[in-house]
């Protein structure tokens, strides 16, 4: 049973000659066709990626919250609302708890969306034959080879 991944064979490289003995550079190209993405791999990557984004956004939100508290914005809004007999509070624990909950919900939703888009990508590739990628490398070869 053959693997779905291409097999790569390596050979030991000969010792490199001095720079003055080098011939002009030669381009080496390889054409690859991307035909399928594994949904399970995409799901694992998506969950970690979106969770990291959530943690970064939580940190940014905490810094902004800290700056606003030190500027007295929340206290000013509370005092202004009291002029109209409205009690307004900004409990940090509750706000951050809801922010984290919405962030985790976003991680789940966007991971599912990414996996569904991966399945759509695979279906489209079945029809079109895949995406062709050309990899190029400039290789120095000694003269006479």
Short mmCIF file of the C-alpha atoms (twelve columns), coordinates in Angstrom:
data_MODEL
# 
_entry.id   MODEL 
# 
loop_
_atom_site.group_PDB 
_atom_site.id 
_atom_site.type_symbol 
_atom_site.label_atom_id 
_atom_site.label_alt_id 
_atom_site.label_comp_id 
_atom_site.label_asym_id 
_atom_site.label_seq_id 
_atom_site.Cartn_x 
_atom_site.Cartn_y 
_atom_site.Cartn_z 
_atom_site.pdbx_PDB_model_num 
ATOM 1   C CA . UNK A 1   0.000   0.000  0.000   1 
ATOM 2   C CA . UNK A 2   1.621   3.284  -1.027  1 
ATOM 3   C CA . UNK A 3   1.638   6.382  1.115   1 
ATOM 4   C CA . UNK A 4   -0.177  9.545  0.045   1 
ATOM 5   C CA . UNK A 5   3.004   11.509 0.725   1 
ATOM 6   C CA . UNK A 6   5.812   11.612 -1.839  1 
ATOM 7   C CA . UNK A 7   8.893   9.623  -0.966  1 
ATOM 8   C CA . UNK A 8   12.144  11.586 -0.849  1 
ATOM 9   C CA . UNK A 9   15.502  9.942  -1.331  1 
ATOM 10  C CA . UNK A 10  18.659  11.777 -0.376  1 
ATOM 11  C CA . UNK A 11  22.196  11.268 -1.538  1 
ATOM 12  C CA . UNK A 12  25.338  12.561 0.132   1 
ATOM 13  C CA . UNK A 13  26.589  15.817 -1.338  1 
ATOM 14  C CA . UNK A 14  30.132  15.901 -2.731  1 
ATOM 15  C CA . UNK A 15  32.530  18.324 -1.058  1 
ATOM 16  C CA . UNK A 16  32.138  21.885 -2.331  1 
ATOM 17  C CA . UNK A 17  35.012  23.322 -4.365  1 
ATOM 18  C CA . UNK A 18  36.443  26.769 -3.743  1 
ATOM 19  C CA . UNK A 19  34.348  29.762 -4.773  1 
ATOM 20  C CA . UNK A 20  36.708  30.688 -7.620  1 
ATOM 21  C CA . UNK A 21  36.210  27.289 -9.243  1 
ATOM 22  C CA . UNK A 22  32.423  27.604 -9.289  1 
ATOM 23  C CA . UNK A 23  30.507  27.724 -12.546 1 
ATOM 24  C CA . UNK A 24  27.598  30.066 -13.030 1 
ATOM 25  C CA . UNK A 25  24.497  29.377 -10.977 1 
ATOM 26  C CA . UNK A 26  21.958  26.920 -12.360 1 
ATOM 27  C CA . UNK A 27  18.279  27.061 -11.545 1 
ATOM 28  C CA . UNK A 28  16.695  23.858 -10.303 1 
ATOM 29  C CA . UNK A 29  12.910  23.724 -10.375 1 
ATOM 30  C CA . UNK A 30  10.338  21.333 -9.032  1 
ATOM 31  C CA . UNK A 31  6.643   21.410 -9.878  1 
ATOM 32  C CA . UNK A 32  4.257   20.286 -7.177  1 
ATOM 33  C CA . UNK A 33  0.492   20.029 -7.313  1 
ATOM 34  C CA . UNK A 34  -1.505  20.655 -4.153  1 
ATOM 35  C CA . UNK A 35  -4.538  18.401 -4.493  1 
ATOM 36  C CA . UNK A 36  -5.842  17.823 -0.967  1 
ATOM 37  C CA . UNK A 37  -5.677  19.295 2.524   1 
ATOM 38  C CA . UNK A 38  -6.292  16.998 5.466   1 
ATOM 39  C CA . UNK A 39  -9.286  18.372 7.439   1 
ATOM 40  C CA . UNK A 40  -8.018  16.891 10.717  1 
ATOM 41  C CA . UNK A 41  -4.667  18.689 10.364  1 
ATOM 42  C CA . UNK A 42  -6.419  21.918 9.434   1 
ATOM 43  C CA . UNK A 43  -8.693  21.580 12.486  1 
ATOM 44  C CA . UNK A 44  -5.756  21.117 14.863  1 
ATOM 45  C CA . UNK A 45  -3.874  24.044 13.333  1 
ATOM 46  C CA . UNK A 46  -6.993  26.252 13.353  1 
ATOM 47  C CA . UNK A 47  -7.796  25.605 17.002  1 
ATOM 48  C CA . UNK A 48  -4.267  26.479 18.098  1 
ATOM 49  C CA . UNK A 49  -4.057  29.490 15.758  1 
ATOM 50  C CA . UNK A 50  -7.406  31.014 16.794  1 
ATOM 51  C CA . UNK A 51  -6.731  30.290 20.476  1 
ATOM 52  C CA . UNK A 52  -3.445  32.192 20.225  1 
ATOM 53  C CA . UNK A 53  -5.273  35.072 18.532  1 
ATOM 54  C CA . UNK A 54  -7.803  35.065 21.364  1 
ATOM 55  C CA . UNK A 55  -5.036  35.214 23.981  1 
ATOM 56  C CA . UNK A 56  -3.348  38.090 22.158  1 
ATOM 57  C CA . UNK A 57  -6.634  39.991 21.877  1 
ATOM 58  C CA . UNK A 58  -7.303  39.357 25.582  1 
ATOM 59  C CA . UNK A 59  -3.905  40.840 26.427  1 
ATOM 60  C CA . UNK A 60  -4.556  43.879 24.222  1 
ATOM 61  C CA . UNK A 61  -7.995  44.309 25.798  1 
ATOM 62  C CA . UNK A 62  -6.450  44.153 29.285  1 
ATOM 63  C CA . UNK A 63  -3.901  46.848 28.387  1 
ATOM 64  C CA . UNK A 64  -6.624  49.106 26.960  1 
ATOM 65  C CA . UNK A 65  -8.785  48.480 30.040  1 
ATOM 66  C CA . UNK A 66  -5.856  49.364 32.321  1 
ATOM 67  C CA . UNK A 67  -5.211  52.608 30.415  1 
ATOM 68  C CA . UNK A 68  -8.890  53.598 30.503  1 
ATOM 69  C CA . UNK A 69  -9.135  52.906 34.248  1 
ATOM 70  C CA . UNK A 70  -6.036  54.992 34.952  1 
ATOM 71  C CA . UNK A 71  -7.374  57.827 32.784  1 
ATOM 72  C CA . UNK A 72  -10.584 57.816 34.840  1 
ATOM 73  C CA . UNK A 73  -12.875 57.153 31.889  1 
ATOM 74  C CA . UNK A 74  -15.074 54.641 33.707  1 
ATOM 75  C CA . UNK A 75  -15.365 56.878 36.761  1 
ATOM 76  C CA . UNK A 76  -16.379 59.828 34.550  1 
ATOM 77  C CA . UNK A 77  -19.015 57.753 32.760  1 
ATOM 78  C CA . UNK A 78  -20.388 56.528 36.100  1 
ATOM 79  C CA . UNK A 79  -20.603 60.083 37.481  1 
ATOM 80  C CA . UNK A 80  -22.243 61.328 34.280  1 
ATOM 81  C CA . UNK A 81  -24.833 58.536 34.409  1 
ATOM 82  C CA . UNK A 82  -25.628 59.392 38.050  1 
ATOM 83  C CA . UNK A 83  -26.738 62.855 36.860  1 
ATOM 84  C CA . UNK A 84  -29.633 61.061 35.146  1 
ATOM 85  C CA . UNK A 85  -30.287 58.686 38.081  1 
ATOM 86  C CA . UNK A 86  -28.799 55.751 36.169  1 
ATOM 87  C CA . UNK A 87  -26.434 53.431 37.974  1 
ATOM 88  C CA . UNK A 88  -23.705 52.158 35.690  1 
ATOM 89  C CA . UNK A 89  -20.923 49.851 36.776  1 
ATOM 90  C CA . UNK A 90  -17.931 48.369 35.043  1 
ATOM 91  C CA . UNK A 91  -16.925 45.266 37.015  1 
ATOM 92  C CA . UNK A 92  -13.658 44.113 35.468  1 
ATOM 93  C CA . UNK A 93  -14.163 40.457 36.429  1 
ATOM 94  C CA . UNK A 94  -17.507 40.219 34.685  1 
ATOM 95  C CA . UNK A 95  -16.330 42.085 31.598  1 
ATOM 96  C CA . UNK A 96  -13.226 39.895 31.200  1 
ATOM 97  C CA . UNK A 97  -15.205 36.724 31.850  1 
ATOM 98  C CA . UNK A 98  -17.633 37.593 29.038  1 
ATOM 99  C CA . UNK A 99  -14.774 38.630 26.769  1 
ATOM 100 C CA . UNK A 100 -13.028 35.267 27.338  1 
ATOM 101 C CA . UNK A 101 -16.304 33.368 26.791  1 
ATOM 102 C CA . UNK A 102 -16.990 35.182 23.518  1 
ATOM 103 C CA . UNK A 103 -13.365 34.609 22.493  1 
ATOM 104 C CA . UNK A 104 -13.614 30.855 23.122  1 
ATOM 105 C CA . UNK A 105 -16.874 30.778 21.200  1 
ATOM 106 C CA . UNK A 106 -15.089 32.552 18.344  1 
ATOM 107 C CA . UNK A 107 -12.284 29.954 18.431  1 
ATOM 108 C CA . UNK A 108 -14.820 27.153 18.022  1 
ATOM 109 C CA . UNK A 109 -16.874 28.890 15.323  1 
ATOM 110 C CA . UNK A 110 -13.896 30.015 13.212  1 
ATOM 111 C CA . UNK A 111 -12.228 26.607 13.488  1 
ATOM 112 C CA . UNK A 112 -15.387 24.960 12.176  1 
ATOM 113 C CA . UNK A 113 -15.629 27.533 9.374   1 
ATOM 114 C CA . UNK A 114 -11.985 26.887 8.431   1 
ATOM 115 C CA . UNK A 115 -12.562 23.120 8.289   1 
ATOM 116 C CA . UNK A 116 -15.673 23.607 6.145   1 
ATOM 117 C CA . UNK A 117 -13.665 25.823 3.790   1 
ATOM 118 C CA . UNK A 118 -11.006 23.086 3.667   1 
ATOM 119 C CA . UNK A 119 -13.651 20.565 2.608   1 
ATOM 120 C CA . UNK A 120 -14.861 22.999 -0.061  1 
ATOM 121 C CA . UNK A 121 -11.241 23.462 -1.206  1 
ATOM 122 C CA . UNK A 122 -10.866 19.689 -1.549  1 
ATOM 123 C CA . UNK A 123 -14.087 19.444 -3.580  1 
ATOM 124 C CA . UNK A 124 -13.014 22.237 -5.921  1 
ATOM 125 C CA . UNK A 125 -9.591  20.617 -6.343  1 
ATOM 126 C CA . UNK A 126 -11.250 17.346 -7.343  1 
ATOM 127 C CA . UNK A 127 -12.865 19.225 -10.223 1 
ATOM 128 C CA . UNK A 128 -9.946  21.478 -11.212 1 
ATOM 129 C CA . UNK A 129 -7.038  19.136 -10.585 1 
ATOM 130 C CA . UNK A 130 -5.325  21.099 -7.837  1 
ATOM 131 C CA . UNK A 131 -3.049  24.084 -7.471  1 
ATOM 132 C CA . UNK A 132 0.327   23.945 -9.170  1 
ATOM 133 C CA . UNK A 133 3.269   25.276 -7.179  1 
ATOM 134 C CA . UNK A 134 6.731   25.748 -8.701  1 
ATOM 135 C CA . UNK A 135 9.661   25.642 -6.304  1 
ATOM 136 C CA . UNK A 136 12.948  27.070 -7.526  1 
ATOM 137 C CA . UNK A 137 16.445  26.878 -6.136  1 
ATOM 138 C CA . UNK A 138 19.643  28.408 -7.434  1 
ATOM 139 C CA . UNK A 139 22.378  25.809 -7.322  1 
ATOM 140 C CA . UNK A 140 26.121  26.387 -7.723  1 
ATOM 141 C CA . UNK A 141 27.799  23.624 -9.742  1 
ATOM 142 C CA . UNK A 142 31.511  23.077 -10.158 1 
ATOM 143 C CA . UNK A 143 32.844  23.436 -13.712 1 
ATOM 144 C CA . UNK A 144 32.817  20.315 -15.818 1 
ATOM 145 C CA . UNK A 145 29.725  18.701 -14.299 1 
# 
